[in-house]
Amino acid sequence: MAKVGVPKEILDNEYRVALTIAGCNALISEGHQVFIQAGAGLGSGISDDEYKAAGATILKDAPSVFAEADLILKVKEPQASEVPMLRKGQILFTYLHLAAHPKLAMDLAKSGATCIAYETVQYDNGQLPLLTPMSEIAGRLATQIGANYLERPMGGRGVLLGGVPGVEPGEVIIIGGGIVGTNAAKIALGLGARVTIFDLSLDRLRYLDDVFNGQVRTVFSIGHHLANILPSADLVIGAVLIPGKQAPRIVTKEMVKTMKPGSVIVDVSVDQGGCIETVHSTTHSAPTYVWEGVVHYGVANIPGAVPWTSTRALTNATLPFALKLAKFGYQAVLDDPALNRGVNIHDGQVVHPAVAEVVNAQMATAK
């Protein structure tokens, strides 16, 4: 039986935790031991006493958790202080987004641990079961956040997305019609905004046209169509995803320069490098900056803002895989094709093709 460790997240304003009480109960009922760092669940409304009542052992700090556990469950990628705590033979199960962090990929490889990324666990039909719940939340929050920063006291141009009778609503442009884009559109439509979604899949655009009953404008291709419409945008949401790879830069600096002063960009794909050239990663402590008069929001862990919801949505999805890893160890990866696709680092090597491509490119550049 496995020893499962859950350290407290230390990324800026990251309040999620990788295991709920229900998850703790499930692991312990199968005979596993669970070690929780003191205070790990507080940001998500879960106390140490609740974990103890479920049978978990509370340890005082992260080094104690890493030292005790065979399987580490986290939410976000290991920070600089955590990487040295990993060891050969240990399994790390968390979001990694290594295409945007090639140095971290190399450091994790040196640890000898097997690192499995939530975001690249993928079913045969292409679905990403562990990315989907956070994409749903990030998409909904993206519109909510954008609407907030459009307010004049927040630095925006003072536009109410829904407008009012006699005054036109705001214009929302969504780049990418996947889970993030679809959920962003739901909230934007609910607020009464005009919404346009760009995507490169005609099948996806047909689906979106049906789902939204023609209320959303759907545009195939990006290029000059996007360049032509950006000057009218009040809010632009980046929602591009290529599993495991860096997001392609869709919006250039020159295109951003054509946007109205006080308009807002929220790039959800910033955790994969961003699809908007002028966006860089920010934090919940300092979420925005202004470039050429346009407000940019680049927080890479958007769902961390609503940890009560996010923790439960995430662990609902991760628990079945965590139970397999606890019971079978690395054999679970060999037996489950979806988990196998999630492996980014194993036996000292970067093994995920998309991540390896980015890391090798960086190494070549360094030479």
Protein Blocks (a to p, Z undefined) as FASTA:
>chain_A
ZZddddddfbehiabdfbdfklmmmmmmnopacdddehklmmnopafklmmmnopacdfb
fklmmmmpmbdcdfbdcdfklmmmpcehiacdddfklmlmmmlmmmmmmnopacddfklg
ccfkopafklmmmmmmmmmmmmmmmmmmmpmklopaoiafklpehiacdddddehjbfkl
mmmmmmmmmnopacddddfbfklmmmmmmmnnopaccdedjkjmmmmmmmmpfbdcdfbd
cehiacddfbcfklmmmpcehiacddfklmnnpaafkbccddfklmbcceehiacdfbfb
lmlmmmmlmmmmmmmmmmmmmmmmmmnmmmlmmmmmklmmmpmbgghiafbfklmmmmmm
mmmmmZZ
